Amino acid sequence: MDDIREINRKTIDDFRAHEGGGPFEGRPILLLTTRGRRTGRPHTTPMMYMRDGDRLVAFASNAGAAAHTDWFHNLLAEPKVTVEIGPEVYIATATVTSGEERDRLWTAAKRDYSFFSDHEKSAAPREIPVVVLERLPEI
């Protein structure tokens, strides 16, 4: 667990230092900051995403683990999140998809990134949540 935290910390630092460019150029990676459901403290997680029109889509696959990720539990408690993508930083609402929308997005994710099929098999019977991130208008 400490190894993953250290890898994530380094990834976050590098991402911010390069504003999503440099080693991340052209890669579908964003930083998602949620509020801890118990502590209220911000927690930032690097993750891959895909686009669905103007929306970003994230996957709580937890690399195929049997349990949901902490960031997923956090956004269930507080769906207002911060997204960092490239040099942009903005507030978004995270919505867990279901039904046909989830199926469409999950099918596209598995088509474009075959490792998600492995995550799905490993996580079974847990259904991997598909989360849409929609930018909130600036005030």
PAZAPA-4460 file (N, C-alpha, C; in steps of 0.05 Angstrom, whole numbers, plus 32768, in hexadecimal, padded with zeros to 4 digits):
% residues 139
    n_x    n_y    n_z   ca_x   ca_y   ca_z    c_x    c_y    c_z   seq   type   mol
   8011   7FE8   8000   8000   8000   8000   8011   8019   8000     1      M     A
   8027   8019   8010   8038   8030   8011   8046   8035   7FF6     2      D     A
   804C   801F   7FE8   8058   8021   7FCD   8046   8030   7FBA     3      D     A
   802C   8029   7FBA   8019   8036   7FA9   8016   8053   7FB0     4      I     A
   8015   8059   7FCA   8013   8075   7FD2   802B   8085   7FC9     5      R     A
   8043   8079   7FCA   805B   8087   7FC2   805B   808B   7FA3     6      E     A
   8053   8077   7F95   8050   8079   7F77   803C   808F   7F70     7      I     A
   8025   808F   7F7D   8011   80A3   7F78   801B   80BF   7F7E     8      N     A
   8029   80C2   7F95   8034   80DC   7F9D   8047   80E6   7F88     9      R     A
   8059   80D5   7F7E   806C   80DD   7F6A   805E   80E4   7F50    10      K     A
   804A   80D4   7F48   803B   80D9   7F30   802D   80F4   7F32    11      T     A
   8021   80FA   7F48   8013   8113   7F4C   8027   812A   7F4A    12      I     A
   803D   8128   7F58   8052   813D   7F57   805B   8142   7F3A    13      D     A
   8061   812C   7F2C   806B   812E   7F10   8055   813A   7EFE    14      D     A
   803D   8131   7F01   8026   813B   7EF1   8024   815A   7EF4    15      F     A
   8024   8162   7F0D   8021   817F   7F13   8039   818F   7F09    16      R     A
   8051   8184   7F0C   8069   8192   7F03   8069   8196   7EE5    17      A     A
   805E   8183   7ED6   805D   8184   7EB9   8042   818D   7EAE    18      H     A
   8030   8195   7EC1   8014   819D   7EB9   8007   8188   7EA7    19      E     A
   800B   816F   7EAD   7FFF   8159   7E9D   800E   8153   7E84    20      G     A
   8023   8162   7E7E   8033   815D   7E66   804B   814C   7E6C    21      G     A
   8061   8151   7E5F   807A   8142   7E64   8074   8124   7E60    22      G     A
   807A   8114   7E75   8076   80F7   7E72   8059   80EF   7E70    23      P     A
   8046   8102   7E75   802A   80FC   7E74   801D   8105   7E5A    24      F     A
   802C   8112   7E49   8022   811D   7E30   8014   8107   7E20    25      E     A
   7FFB   810C   7E18   7FEC   80FA   7E08   7FE1   80E2   7E17    26      G     A
   7FE6   80E0   7E30   7FDB   80CA   7E40   7FC2   80D2   7E4E    27      R     A
   7FAD   80C1   7E4F   7F94   80C9   7E5C   7F96   80C6   7E7A    28      P     A
   7FA4   80D9   7E87   7FA7   80D9   7EA4   7F9D   80F4   7EAF    29      I     A
   7F8F   80F2   7EC5   7F86   8109   7ED3   7F8C   8105   7EF1    30      L     A
   7F8A   811B   7F00   7F8B   8119   7F1D   7F6F   8120   7F27    31      L     A
   7F65   810E   7F39   7F4B   8112   7F45   7F4E   8117   7F62    32      L     A
   7F44   812D   7F6C   7F45   8133   7F89   7F29   8130   7F95    33      T     A
   7F27   811F   7FA8   7F0E   811B   7FB7   7F12   8124   7FD3    34      T     A
   7EFD   8126   7FE2   7EFE   812C   7FFF   7EFA   8112   800E    35      R     A
   7F0C   810D   8021   7F09   80F5   8032   7EEE   80F4   803F    36      G     A
   7EE1   80DE   803D   7EC6   80DB   8048   7EC5   80DC   8066    37      R     A
   7EDB   80D5   8073   7EDD   80D6   8090   7EEC   80EF   809A    38      R     A
   7F01   80F6   808C   7F13   810C   8095   7F0C   8127   8089    39      T     A
   7F00   8127   8071   7EFB   8140   8063   7F14   814B   8056    40      G     A
   7F2B   813D   8058   7F44   8146   804C   7F44   8140   802E    41      R     A
   7F52   8150   801E   7F53   814A   8001   7F66   8132   7FFD    42      P     A
   7F5E   8122   7FEA   7F6F   810B   7FE1   7F70   810B   7FC3    43      H     A
   7F88   810B   7FB8   7F8C   810D   7F9B   7F96   80F2   7F91    44      T     A
   7F8A   80E9   7F7B   7F90   80CF   7F6F   7F95   80D3   7F51    45      T     A
   7FAB   80C9   7F47   7FAF   80C9   7F2A   7F9F   80B1   7F1E    46      P     A
   7F93   80B6   7F07   7F84   80A0   7EFA   7F81   80A6   7EDC    47      M     A
   7F7B   8091   7ECF   7F76   8094   7EB2   7F59   809B   7EAE    48      M     A
   7F53   80A5   7E97   7F37   80AD   7E91   7F33   80A9   7E73    49      Y     A
   7F1A   80AB   7E6B   7F14   80AD   7E4F   7EFF   80C4   7E4C    50      M     A
   7EFC   80CD   7E34   7EE9   80E3   7E2F   7ECF   80D7   7E24    51      R     A
   7EB9   80E4   7E2C   7E9F   80DE   7E21   7E92   80F9   7E1B    52      D     A
   7E97   8103   7E03   7E8E   811F   7DFC   7E9E   8132   7E0D    53      G     A
   7E90   8144   7E1B   7E9D   8158   7E2C   7EA3   814D   7E48    54      D     A
   7E9B   8135   7E4D   7E9E   8129   7E68   7EB7   8117   7E69    55      R     A
   7EC2   8115   7E81   7ED8   8102   7E86   7ECC   80EA   7E94    56      L     A
   7ED7   80D3   7E8F   7ECD   80BA   7E9C   7EE4   80AD   7EAA    57      V     A
   7EE0   80A6   7EC3   7EF4   8098   7ED3   7EE9   807C   7EDB    58      A     A
   7EFB   806A   7EE2   7EF3   804F   7EE8   7EFE   8047   7F03    59      F     A
   7EED   803F   7F15   7EF6   8037   7F30   7EFC   8019   7F30    60      A     A
   7F0F   8011   7F1F   7F15   7FF5   7F1C   7F26   7FEA   7F33    61      S     A
   7F36   7FFC   7F3F   7F48   7FF4   7F55   7F59   7FDD   7F4C    62      N     A
   7F62   7FDE   7F33   7F73   7FC9   7F27   7F67   7FAD   7F2A    63      A     A
   7F4D   7FAC   7F2B   7F40   7F92   7F2D   7F3D   7F87   7F49    64      G     A
   7F41   7F97   7F5D   7F3E   7F8F   7F79   7F21   7F89   7F7F    65      A     A
   7F1D   7F7A   7F95   7F02   7F73   7F9D   7EF2   7F8A   7FA9    66      A     A
   7F00   7F9E   7FB3   7EF4   7FB5   7FC0   7EF6   7FCE   7FAF    67      A     A
   7EE4   7FE1   7FB4   7EE5   7FFB   7FA7   7EFC   800B   7FB1    68      H     A
   7F06   801E   7FA1   7F1B   802F   7FA9   7F12   8044   7FBD    69      T     A
   7F25   804F   7FCC   7F1E   8064   7FE0   7F12   807D   7FD1    70      D     A
   7F1E   8084   7FBA   7F14   809C   7FAD   7EF7   8099   7FA5    71      W     A
   7EEF   8080   7F9E   7ED3   807C   7F96   7EC1   807F   7FAE    72      F     A
   7EC8   8074   7FC5   7EB8   8078   7FDE   7EB6   8096   7FE5    73      H     A
   7ECC   80A4   7FE1   7ECD   80C1   7FE7   7EB9   80D0   7FD6    74      N     A
   7EB9   80CB   7FBC   7EA7   80DA   7FAA   7E8A   80D2   7FAE    75      L     A
   7E85   80BB   7FB8   7E69   80B4   7FBF   7E5F   80C6   7FD6    76      L     A
   7E71   80CC   7FE9   7E6A   80DD   7FFF   7E69   80FA   7FF7    77      A     A
   7E7B   8102   7FE5   7E7C   811E   7FDC   7E83   811E   7FBE    78      E     A
   7E6E   8121   7FAD   7E73   811F   7F90   7E81   8137   7F83    79      P     A
   7E85   814D   7F92   7E93   8164   7F87   7EB1   815E   7F8A    80      K     A
   7EBE   815D   7F73   7EDB   8155   7F72   7EEA   816A   7F62    81      V     A
   7F05   8168   7F64   7F16   8179   7F55   7F24   8168   7F40    82      T     A
   7F25   8171   7F27   7F32   8163   7F11   7F49   8174   7F08    83      V     A
   7F60   8166   7F04   7F77   8173   7EF8   7F7D   8163   7EDF    84      E     A
   7F7C   8170   7EC8   7F81   8163   7EAE   7F92   8176   7E9E    85      I     A
   7FAA   816D   7E98   7FBE   817F   7E8C   7FC2   8197   7E9E    86      G     A
   7FC2   81B0   7E94   7FC6   81C7   7EA5   7FAC   81D1   7EB2    87      P     A
   7F95   81C5   7EAA   7F7B   81CE   7EB5   7F75   81C1   7ED0    88      E     A
   7F69   81D2   7EE1   7F5F   81C8   7EFB   7F43   81D3   7EFE    89      V     A
   7F30   81C1   7F03   7F14   81CB   7F06   7F04   81B9   7F19    90      Y     A
   7EED   81C3   7F21   7EDB   81B5   7F32   7EC7   81A6   7F20    91      I     A
   7EC1   818D   7F28   7EAE   817D   7F19   7E9C   816E   7F2C    92      A     A
   7E86   8164   7F20   7E74   8152   7F2F   7E79   8136   7F25    93      T     A
   7E7D   8124   7F37   7E81   8108   7F31   7E66   80F9   7F33    94      A     A
   7E5F   80EB   7F1E   7E46   80DC   7F1E   7E4C   80BF   7F16    95      T     A
   7E42   80AC   7F26   7E46   8090   7F20   7E30   8088   7F0C    96      V     A
   7E39   807D   7EF6   7E26   8075   7EE1   7E19   805B   7EE8    97      T     A
   7E03   8055   7EDA   7DF5   803B   7EDD   7DE7   8035   7EC3    98      S     A
   7DDD   801C   7EC2   7DCD   8013   7EAB   7DDB   8015   7E91    99      G     A
   7DCC   801E   7E7C   7DD6   801F   7E61   7DEE   8032   7E5E   100      E     A
   7DEE   8049   7E6D   7E04   805B   7E6B   7E1E   804E   7E76   101      E     A
   7E1C   8041   7E8D   7E34   8033   7E98   7E3D   801E   7E84   102      R     A
   7E2B   800E   7E7A   7E32   7FF8   7E67   7E40   8003   7E4F   103      D     A
   7E36   8019   7E44   7E42   8025   7E2C   7E5F   802E   7E31   104      R     A
   7E62   803D   7E47   7E7C   8047   7E4E   7E90   8031   7E56   105      L     A
   7E86   801D   7E65   7E98   8007   7E6D   7EA0   7FF7   7E55   106      W     A
   7E8E   7FF2   7E42   7E95   7FE3   7E2A   7EAA   7FF2   7E1A   107      T     A
   7EA7   800D   7E18   7EBB   801D   7E09   7ED6   801C   7E18   108      A     A
   7ED6   801D   7E32   7EEF   801C   7E41   7EFD   8001   7E3C   109      A     A
   7EEF   7FEB   7E3D   7EFB   7FD1   7E39   7F05   7FCE   7E1C   110      K     A
   7EF7   7FDA   7E09   7EFF   7FD9   7DED   7F19   7FE8   7DE9   111      R     A
   7F1B   8000   7DF6   7F33   8011   7DF2   7F4A   800A   7E04   112      D     A
   7F44   7FFD   7E1B   7F59   7FF6   7E2F   7F53   7FDA   7E39   113      Y     A
   7F5F   7FC6   7E2B   7F58   7FAA   7E30   7F5D   7FA1   7E4D   114      S     A
   7F6F   7FAF   7E5B   7F75   7FA6   7E77   7F5C   7FA9   7E89   115      F     A
   7F49   7FBA   7E81   7F31   7FBC   7E91   7F21   7FA2   7E91   116      F     A
   7F23   7F92   7E7C   7F16   7F78   7E7C   7F22   7F66   7E92   117      S     A
   7F3C   7F68   7E95   7F4A   7F58   7EAA   7F41   7F63   7EC6   118      D     A
   7F3F   7F7D   7EC9   7F36   7F88   7EE2   7F1A   7F7F   7EE9   119      H     A
   7F09   7F7E   7ED4   7EED   7F75   7ED8   7EEC   7F58   7EE2   120      E     A
   7EFC   7F47   7ED6   7EFD   7F2B   7EDF   7F07   7F28   7EFB   121      K     A
   7F1C   7F37   7F02   7F28   7F35   7F1C   7F15   7F40   7F32   122      S     A
   7F06   7F55   7F2B   7EF5   7F62   7F3F   7EDB   7F53   7F44   123      A     A
   7ED3   7F41   7F32   7EB9   7F34   7F34   7EB6   7F27   7F4F   124      A     A
   7E9F   7F29   7F5B   7E86   7F33   7F50   7E82   7F51   7F52   125      P     A
   7E96   7F60   7F5C   7E93   7F7D   7F5E   7E91   7F89   7F43   126      R     A
   7E7D   7F9A   7F3F   7E7A   7FA9   7F26   7E8B   7FC2   7F28   127      E     A
   7E9D   7FC6   7F15   7EAF   7FDD   7F15   7E9F   7FF6   7F0E   128      I     A
   7E9F   800A   7F21   7E90   8022   7F1C   7E9D   8033   7F06   129      P     A
   7E8B   803F   7EF5   7E93   8051   7EE0   7E89   806D   7EE9   130      V     A
   7E9B   8080   7EEB   7E94   809A   7EF6   7E98   80B0   7EE1   131      V     A
   7E84   80C0   7EDE   7E85   80D7   7ECB   7E8C   80F0   7EDB   132      V     A
   7E9F   80FF   7ED1   7EA8   8118   7EDD   7E9F   812F   7ECB   133      L     A
   7E8C   813F   7ED5   7E82   8155   7EC6   7E8A   8170   7ED3   134      E     A
   7E97   8180   7EC3   7EA2   819A   7ECB   7E8A   81AB   7ED5   135      R     A
   7E8E   81B8   7EEC   7E7A   81CB   7EF5   7E80   81E7   7EEA   136      L     A
   7E6C   81F6   7EE3   7E71   8211   7ED9   7E80   8222   7EED   137      P     A
   7E92   8233   7EE3   7EA1   8245   7EF5   7E8F   825C   7EFD   138      E     A
   7E91   8264   7F16   7E80   827A   7F20   7E8F   8294   7F1F   139      I     A
***
